[in-house]
Amino acid sequence: FIADQLKISQILINLIGNAIKFTKDGDIWVRVYKIDQKGDEYTLRFEIEDNGIGITKEKQDHMFESFSQGSIQINRKYGGTGLGLSIVKGLIEILKGKIYLKSELGKGSTFFFEIPLTYSAETIQKEQPKQFNNIDELDLNNIKILVVEDNKINQMITKKILNKMSLSCDIVDNGEEAVERVKQNRYDVVLMDIHMPGISGLEATKIIRTFDKELTIFALTAVTLEDKMHEFDEAGFDDIISKPFKQDDFEKKLYNALIDNKKSTASSI
């Protein structure tokens, strides 16, 4: 099938991660069905079923709204829901699909989404790595990147993208530890989530800027409203990488930053 593998991976990782989170002692099933076919055009249904805590009918109506998590009590006990179900819904809509929910309190939930995909009988060439100007000048083995992200699912996604770029990373899950890591180690780039418990990404970046003005720091955020941009500038971020990640944008911004860092280092010698 010809498909946007990154978006489908993000959707599945988040829905499966949510199922794991809300199923303390139970089972989770992941199924894929072909539900329609017209020539080379297929419609596939992905189902993620669990027998966890379930969701009341009233709360089901709001599950795909921004930052919705059922209740404040559930949020405190189980934490956030990956990229957020509202963003998962947005990703599915970008793929021209729809997402549905069936759930019964105390018995479990089934999230299922349907997306159209095109099948190609021809041998599909592996996608060649995108070329960036001067990328050969970088010694990728010596690049040090710090990922600051409290959500385990988003950590997995970010690490997967970096590994695909032949880059490795350290991962911390809060702003306090990020500040300490930057004090103790040399990093080329920091990828900083904004919304974290304790010190937020904004506050952590402000603290880092008191002792390191040169380090490249990207904000990882789903917030891209113009009226919020000044907050990122004032905190000391160099740029923003929007969630959900667009791989081309992610790679371009990161590679360009690394190349610029190398040029700056060379000119200062």
C-alpha atoms as a printed R data frame, in Angstrom:
    type eleno elety resid chain resno       x      y      z
1   ATOM     1    CA   PHE     A     1   0.000  0.000  0.000
2   ATOM     2    CA   ILE     A     2   1.029  3.576 -0.638
3   ATOM     3    CA   ALA     A     3   0.645  5.214  2.762
4   ATOM     4    CA   ASP     A     4   1.935  7.905  5.087
5   ATOM     5    CA   GLN     A     5   3.750  5.547  7.433
6   ATOM     6    CA   LEU     A     6   4.687  8.226  9.965
7   ATOM     7    CA   LYS     A     7   1.122  9.431 10.490
8   ATOM     8    CA   ILE     A     8  -0.279  5.900 10.727
9   ATOM     9    CA   SER     A     9   2.477  4.989 13.210
10  ATOM    10    CA   GLN     A    10   1.692  8.044 15.332
11  ATOM    11    CA   ILE     A    11  -2.007  7.170 15.355
12  ATOM    12    CA   LEU     A    12  -1.453  3.527 16.307
13  ATOM    13    CA   ILE     A    13   1.227  4.239 18.911
14  ATOM    14    CA   ASN     A    14  -1.055  6.728 20.647
15  ATOM    15    CA   LEU     A    15  -4.223  4.623 20.549
16  ATOM    16    CA   ILE     A    16  -2.382  1.490 21.685
17  ATOM    17    CA   GLY     A    17  -0.572  3.498 24.348
18  ATOM    18    CA   ASN     A    18  -3.874  4.826 25.674
19  ATOM    19    CA   ALA     A    19  -5.319  1.307 25.753
20  ATOM    20    CA   ILE     A    20  -2.318  0.076 27.755
21  ATOM    21    CA   LYS     A    21  -2.607  3.014 30.128
22  ATOM    22    CA   PHE     A    22  -6.264  2.365 30.943
23  ATOM    23    CA   THR     A    23  -6.013 -1.442 31.131
24  ATOM    24    CA   LYS     A    24  -4.231 -2.299 34.362
25  ATOM    25    CA   ASP     A    25  -5.005 -6.032 34.453
26  ATOM    26    CA   GLY     A    26  -6.543 -7.057 31.163
27  ATOM    27    CA   ASP     A    27  -6.054 -7.600 27.462
28  ATOM    28    CA   ILE     A    28  -5.637 -5.456 24.361
29  ATOM    29    CA   TRP     A    29  -6.391 -6.518 20.797
30  ATOM    30    CA   VAL     A    30  -5.237 -4.814 17.593
31  ATOM    31    CA   ARG     A    31  -6.970 -5.848 14.375
32  ATOM    32    CA   VAL     A    32  -6.904 -4.703 10.752
33  ATOM    33    CA   TYR     A    33  -9.683 -5.467  8.243
34  ATOM    34    CA   LYS     A    34 -10.313 -4.743  4.598
35  ATOM    35    CA   ILE     A    35 -13.860 -3.367  4.522
36  ATOM    36    CA   ASP     A    36 -14.080 -2.104  0.934
37  ATOM    37    CA   GLN     A    37 -12.257 -2.304 -2.385
38  ATOM    38    CA   LYS     A    38 -12.743 -0.523 -5.691
39  ATOM    39    CA   GLY     A    39  -9.967 -1.405 -8.099
40  ATOM    40    CA   ASP     A    40  -6.692 -0.412 -6.461
41  ATOM    41    CA   GLU     A    41  -8.494  1.695 -3.839
42  ATOM    42    CA   TYR     A    42  -8.971 -0.034 -0.493
43  ATOM    43    CA   THR     A    43 -10.588  1.038  2.761
44  ATOM    44    CA   LEU     A    44  -8.965 -0.493  5.831
45  ATOM    45    CA   ARG     A    45 -10.339 -0.539  9.354
46  ATOM    46    CA   PHE     A    46  -7.939 -0.541 12.318
47  ATOM    47    CA   GLU     A    47  -9.383 -1.574 15.690
48  ATOM    48    CA   ILE     A    48  -7.774 -1.154 19.105
49  ATOM    49    CA   GLU     A    49  -9.868 -2.911 21.757
50  ATOM    50    CA   ASP     A    50  -9.266 -3.185 25.495
51  ATOM    51    CA   ASN     A    51 -11.135 -4.491 28.524
52  ATOM    52    CA   GLY     A    52  -9.991 -1.650 30.756
53  ATOM    53    CA   ILE     A    53 -11.896  0.964 32.759
54  ATOM    54    CA   GLY     A    54 -14.231  2.054 29.946
55  ATOM    55    CA   ILE     A    55 -15.780  5.476 29.358
56  ATOM    56    CA   THR     A    56 -19.241  6.785 30.231
57  ATOM    57    CA   LYS     A    57 -21.579  7.750 27.392
58  ATOM    58    CA   GLU     A    58 -21.521 11.384 28.502
59  ATOM    59    CA   LYS     A    59 -17.742 11.589 28.338
60  ATOM    60    CA   GLN     A    60 -17.537  9.757 25.005
61  ATOM    61    CA   ASP     A    61 -19.130 12.786 23.346
62  ATOM    62    CA   HIS     A    62 -16.123 14.909 24.345
63  ATOM    63    CA   MET     A    63 -13.244 12.441 24.009
64  ATOM    64    CA   PHE     A    64 -11.898 13.976 20.800
65  ATOM    65    CA   GLU     A    65 -11.928 17.555 22.044
66  ATOM    66    CA   SER     A    66  -8.610 19.211 22.837
67  ATOM    67    CA   PHE     A    67  -6.947 17.904 26.008
68  ATOM    68    CA   SER     A    68 -10.014 15.831 26.970
69  ATOM    69    CA   GLN     A    69  -9.277 12.879 29.238
70  ATOM    70    CA   GLY     A    70 -12.585 11.800 30.741
71  ATOM    71    CA   SER     A    71 -12.180 13.500 34.118
72  ATOM    72    CA   ILE     A    72  -9.705 15.406 36.251
73  ATOM    73    CA   GLN     A    73  -9.392 12.388 38.554
74  ATOM    74    CA   ILE     A    74  -8.522 10.081 35.653
75  ATOM    75    CA   ASN     A    75  -6.023 12.640 34.370
76  ATOM    76    CA   ARG     A    76  -4.238 12.729 37.734
77  ATOM    77    CA   LYS     A    77  -4.118  8.942 38.007
78  ATOM    78    CA   TYR     A    78  -3.243  7.970 34.450
79  ATOM    79    CA   GLY     A    79  -1.598 11.077 32.954
80  ATOM    80    CA   GLY     A    80  -2.011 12.544 29.473
81  ATOM    81    CA   THR     A    81  -3.077 10.705 26.336
82  ATOM    82    CA   GLY     A    82  -0.057 10.841 24.042
83  ATOM    83    CA   LEU     A    83  -0.464 13.424 21.342
84  ATOM    84    CA   GLY     A    84  -4.054 13.845 22.545
85  ATOM    85    CA   LEU     A    85  -7.104 12.275 20.956
86  ATOM    86    CA   SER     A    86  -7.978 15.561 19.259
87  ATOM    87    CA   ILE     A    87  -4.669 15.456 17.368
88  ATOM    88    CA   VAL     A    88  -5.104 11.750 16.579
89  ATOM    89    CA   LYS     A    89  -8.490 12.634 15.104
90  ATOM    90    CA   GLY     A    90  -6.837 15.411 13.096
91  ATOM    91    CA   LEU     A    91  -4.212 13.025 11.713
92  ATOM    92    CA   ILE     A    92  -6.900 10.583 10.633
93  ATOM    93    CA   GLU     A    93  -8.833 13.372  8.924
94  ATOM    94    CA   ILE     A    94  -5.667 14.400  7.052
95  ATOM    95    CA   LEU     A    95  -5.580 10.811  5.761
96  ATOM    96    CA   LYS     A    96  -9.216 11.291  4.651
97  ATOM    97    CA   GLY     A    97 -10.447  8.875  7.295
98  ATOM    98    CA   LYS     A    98 -12.771  8.792 10.294
99  ATOM    99    CA   ILE     A    99 -12.398  7.617 13.891
100 ATOM   100    CA   TYR     A   100 -15.075  6.040 16.079
101 ATOM   101    CA   LEU     A   101 -15.401  4.959 19.693
102 ATOM   102    CA   LYS     A   102 -17.440  2.215 21.359
103 ATOM   103    CA   SER     A   103 -17.165  1.934 25.123
104 ATOM   104    CA   GLU     A   104 -18.960  0.720 28.226
105 ATOM   105    CA   LEU     A   105 -17.971  1.815 31.702
106 ATOM   106    CA   GLY     A   106 -16.209 -0.974 33.565
107 ATOM   107    CA   LYS     A   107 -16.032 -3.254 30.508
108 ATOM   108    CA   GLY     A   108 -13.623 -1.571 28.129
109 ATOM   109    CA   SER     A   109 -13.333  0.466 24.949
110 ATOM   110    CA   THR     A   110 -12.782  0.014 21.236
111 ATOM   111    CA   PHE     A   111 -11.308  2.810 19.149
112 ATOM   112    CA   PHE     A   112 -11.479  2.127 15.439
113 ATOM   113    CA   PHE     A   113 -10.604  4.213 12.423
114 ATOM   114    CA   GLU     A   114 -11.077  3.735  8.706
115 ATOM   115    CA   ILE     A   115  -8.737  5.154  6.067
116 ATOM   116    CA   PRO     A   116  -8.501  4.811  2.277
117 ATOM   117    CA   LEU     A   117  -5.258  3.414  0.858
118 ATOM   118    CA   THR     A   118  -4.038  2.776 -2.667
119 ATOM   119    CA   TYR     A   119  -2.437 -0.559 -3.494
120 ATOM   120    CA   SER     A   120   0.386 -0.751 -6.033
121 ATOM   121    CA   ALA     A   121   1.191 -4.141 -7.562
122 ATOM   122    CA   GLU     A   122   4.499 -2.784 -8.839
123 ATOM   123    CA   THR     A   123   7.641 -3.079 -6.755
124 ATOM   124    CA   ILE     A   124   7.702  0.023 -4.611
125 ATOM   125    CA   GLN     A   125  11.138  1.550 -4.457
126 ATOM   126    CA   LYS     A   126  12.409  2.261 -0.987
127 ATOM   127    CA   GLU     A   127  12.294  5.946 -0.304
128 ATOM   128    CA   GLN     A   128  15.739  7.438 -0.682
129 ATOM   129    CA   PRO     A   129  17.010  9.602  2.149
130 ATOM   130    CA   LYS     A   130  16.421 13.260  1.421
131 ATOM   131    CA   GLN     A   131  19.546 15.195  0.605
132 ATOM   132    CA   PHE     A   132  20.378 18.359  2.475
133 ATOM   133    CA   ASN     A   133  23.050 20.826  1.476
134 ATOM   134    CA   ASN     A   134  26.333 20.259  3.338
135 ATOM   135    CA   ILE     A   135  24.927 17.313  5.297
136 ATOM   136    CA   ASP     A   136  28.035 15.293  4.422
137 ATOM   137    CA   GLU     A   137  30.080 17.766  6.462
138 ATOM   138    CA   LEU     A   138  28.397 16.569  9.662
139 ATOM   139    CA   ASP     A   139  29.789 13.759 11.774
140 ATOM   140    CA   LEU     A   140  26.418 12.356 12.828
141 ATOM   141    CA   ASN     A   141  28.026  9.899 15.249
142 ATOM   142    CA   ASN     A   142  29.225 12.778 17.418
143 ATOM   143    CA   ILE     A   143  25.991 14.784 17.410
144 ATOM   144    CA   LYS     A   144  24.408 14.966 20.870
145 ATOM   145    CA   ILE     A   145  20.689 15.679 21.121
146 ATOM   146    CA   LEU     A   146  18.613 15.976 24.286
147 ATOM   147    CA   VAL     A   147  14.896 15.171 24.094
148 ATOM   148    CA   VAL     A   148  12.818 16.626 26.935
149 ATOM   149    CA   GLU     A   149   9.393 14.956 26.904
150 ATOM   150    CA   ASP     A   150   7.285 13.578 29.755
151 ATOM   151    CA   ASN     A   151   5.055 11.369 27.621
152 ATOM   152    CA   LYS     A   152   6.501  7.910 26.934
153 ATOM   153    CA   ILE     A   153   4.654  7.553 23.638
154 ATOM   154    CA   ASN     A   154   5.981 10.852 22.311
155 ATOM   155    CA   GLN     A   155   9.454  9.845 23.478
156 ATOM   156    CA   MET     A   156   9.197  6.719 21.307
157 ATOM   157    CA   ILE     A   157   8.020  8.698 18.278
158 ATOM   158    CA   THR     A   158  10.764 11.323 18.596
159 ATOM   159    CA   LYS     A   159  13.485  8.720 19.111
160 ATOM   160    CA   LYS     A   160  12.237  6.739 16.102
161 ATOM   161    CA   ILE     A   161  12.450  9.797 13.839
162 ATOM   162    CA   LEU     A   162  15.925 10.700 15.111
163 ATOM   163    CA   ASN     A   163  17.179  7.146 14.619
164 ATOM   164    CA   LYS     A   164  15.867  7.220 11.061
165 ATOM   165    CA   MET     A   165  18.036 10.322 10.581
166 ATOM   166    CA   SER     A   166  21.044  8.351 11.927
167 ATOM   167    CA   LEU     A   167  20.996 10.438 15.102
168 ATOM   168    CA   SER     A   168  20.960  9.245 18.698
169 ATOM   169    CA   CYS     A   169  19.596 11.063 21.718
170 ATOM   170    CA   ASP     A   170  19.367 11.266 25.484
171 ATOM   171    CA   ILE     A   171  15.842 11.475 26.919
172 ATOM   172    CA   VAL     A   172  14.623 13.119 30.125
173 ATOM   173    CA   ASP     A   173  11.019 13.499 31.203
174 ATOM   174    CA   ASN     A   174  10.949 16.827 33.059
175 ATOM   175    CA   GLY     A   175  12.272 20.364 32.945
176 ATOM   176    CA   GLU     A   176  14.329 20.095 36.128
177 ATOM   177    CA   GLU     A   177  16.356 17.186 34.798
178 ATOM   178    CA   ALA     A   178  16.757 18.943 31.433
179 ATOM   179    CA   VAL     A   179  18.411 21.920 33.138
180 ATOM   180    CA   GLU     A   180  20.796 19.625 35.044
181 ATOM   181    CA   ARG     A   181  21.688 17.604 31.932
182 ATOM   182    CA   VAL     A   182  22.513 20.758 29.970
183 ATOM   183    CA   LYS     A   183  24.707 21.993 32.841
184 ATOM   184    CA   GLN     A   184  26.622 18.717 32.972
185 ATOM   185    CA   ASN     A   185  26.860 17.771 29.274
186 ATOM   186    CA   ARG     A   186  27.485 19.279 25.870
187 ATOM   187    CA   TYR     A   187  24.495 19.063 23.526
188 ATOM   188    CA   ASP     A   188  24.166 20.274 19.955
189 ATOM   189    CA   VAL     A   189  20.369 20.569 20.083
190 ATOM   190    CA   VAL     A   190  17.642 20.325 22.716
191 ATOM   191    CA   LEU     A   191  14.122 19.288 21.684
192 ATOM   192    CA   MET     A   192  11.928 20.679 24.472
193 ATOM   193    CA   ASP     A   193   8.284 19.789 25.054
194 ATOM   194    CA   ILE     A   194   6.256 22.710 26.380
195 ATOM   195    CA   HIS     A   195   3.628 21.087 28.607
196 ATOM   196    CA   MET     A   196   5.249 19.081 31.397
197 ATOM   197    CA   PRO     A   197   4.585 18.653 35.110
198 ATOM   198    CA   GLY     A   198   6.768 20.741 37.416
199 ATOM   199    CA   ILE     A   199   8.906 23.172 35.441
200 ATOM   200    CA   SER     A   200   7.366 23.713 32.002
201 ATOM   201    CA   GLY     A   201   9.401 23.736 28.825
202 ATOM   202    CA   LEU     A   202   9.160 27.527 28.745
203 ATOM   203    CA   GLU     A   203  10.530 27.873 32.276
204 ATOM   204    CA   ALA     A   204  13.278 25.298 31.709
205 ATOM   205    CA   THR     A   205  14.436 27.148 28.598
206 ATOM   206    CA   LYS     A   206  14.498 30.476 30.444
207 ATOM   207    CA   ILE     A   207  16.727 28.909 33.109
208 ATOM   208    CA   ILE     A   208  19.051 27.361 30.513
209 ATOM   209    CA   ARG     A   209  19.415 30.729 28.796
210 ATOM   210    CA   THR     A   210  20.836 32.221 32.007
211 ATOM   211    CA   PHE     A   211  23.988 30.130 31.564
212 ATOM   212    CA   ASP     A   212  23.951 29.055 27.899
213 ATOM   213    CA   LYS     A   213  22.997 31.561 25.221
214 ATOM   214    CA   GLU     A   214  24.275 29.578 22.236
215 ATOM   215    CA   LEU     A   215  22.623 26.163 22.587
216 ATOM   216    CA   THR     A   216  19.981 25.475 19.917
217 ATOM   217    CA   ILE     A   217  16.615 24.769 21.568
218 ATOM   218    CA   PHE     A   218  13.474 23.789 19.661
219 ATOM   219    CA   ALA     A   219  10.003 23.952 21.200
220 ATOM   220    CA   LEU     A   220   7.903 20.835 20.584
221 ATOM   221    CA   THR     A   221   4.289 21.932 20.730
222 ATOM   222    CA   ALA     A   222   0.848 21.562 19.214
223 ATOM   223    CA   VAL     A   223   0.302 25.288 19.821
224 ATOM   224    CA   THR     A   224   1.063 27.322 16.708
225 ATOM   225    CA   LEU     A   225  -1.192 30.326 17.260
226 ATOM   226    CA   GLU     A   226   0.453 33.616 16.341
227 ATOM   227    CA   ASP     A   227  -0.417 35.175 19.707
228 ATOM   228    CA   LYS     A   228   1.650 32.466 21.421
229 ATOM   229    CA   MET     A   229   4.765 32.936 19.297
230 ATOM   230    CA   HIS     A   230   6.105 35.823 21.382
231 ATOM   231    CA   GLU     A   231   6.146 33.574 24.469
232 ATOM   232    CA   PHE     A   232   8.509 31.148 22.740
233 ATOM   233    CA   ASP     A   233  10.733 34.009 21.534
234 ATOM   234    CA   GLU     A   234  10.889 35.584 24.982
235 ATOM   235    CA   ALA     A   235  11.742 32.252 26.609
236 ATOM   236    CA   GLY     A   236  14.727 31.857 24.280
237 ATOM   237    CA   PHE     A   237  13.651 29.167 21.833
238 ATOM   238    CA   ASP     A   238  15.352 29.194 18.436
239 ATOM   239    CA   ASP     A   239  12.390 27.710 16.565
240 ATOM   240    CA   ILE     A   240   9.284 25.540 16.857
241 ATOM   241    CA   ILE     A   241   8.631 22.010 15.614
242 ATOM   242    CA   SER     A   242   4.883 21.468 15.548
243 ATOM   243    CA   LYS     A   243   3.101 18.364 16.801
244 ATOM   244    CA   PRO     A   244   2.107 16.083 15.221
245 ATOM   245    CA   PHE     A   245   5.498 15.970 13.533
246 ATOM   246    CA   LYS     A   246   5.813 16.388  9.785
247 ATOM   247    CA   GLN     A   247   8.943 14.430  8.999
248 ATOM   248    CA   ASP     A   248  10.145 16.710  6.188
249 ATOM   249    CA   ASP     A   249   9.807 19.782  8.414
250 ATOM   250    CA   PHE     A   250  11.397 17.999 11.383
251 ATOM   251    CA   GLU     A   251  14.402 16.827  9.359
252 ATOM   252    CA   LYS     A   252  14.909 20.123  7.546
253 ATOM   253    CA   LYS     A   253  14.884 22.236 10.704
254 ATOM   254    CA   LEU     A   254  17.125 19.887 12.638
255 ATOM   255    CA   TYR     A   255  19.683 19.325  9.887
256 ATOM   256    CA   ASN     A   256  19.835 23.055  9.105
257 ATOM   257    CA   ALA     A   257  20.407 23.842 12.775
258 ATOM   258    CA   LEU     A   258  23.226 21.299 12.983
259 ATOM   259    CA   ILE     A   259  24.861 22.675  9.835
260 ATOM   260    CA   ASP     A   260  24.578 26.260 11.138
261 ATOM   261    CA   ASN     A   261  26.100 25.159 14.452
262 ATOM   262    CA   LYS     A   262  29.066 23.641 12.624
263 ATOM   263    CA   LYS     A   263  29.602 26.836 10.600
264 ATOM   264    CA   SER     A   264  29.457 28.964 13.754
265 ATOM   265    CA   THR     A   265  31.971 26.720 15.501
266 ATOM   266    CA   ALA     A   266  34.329 26.803 12.515
267 ATOM   267    CA   SER     A   267  34.184 30.605 12.227
268 ATOM   268    CA   SER     A   268  34.975 31.053 15.921
269 ATOM   269    CA   ILE     A   269  38.150 28.950 15.733
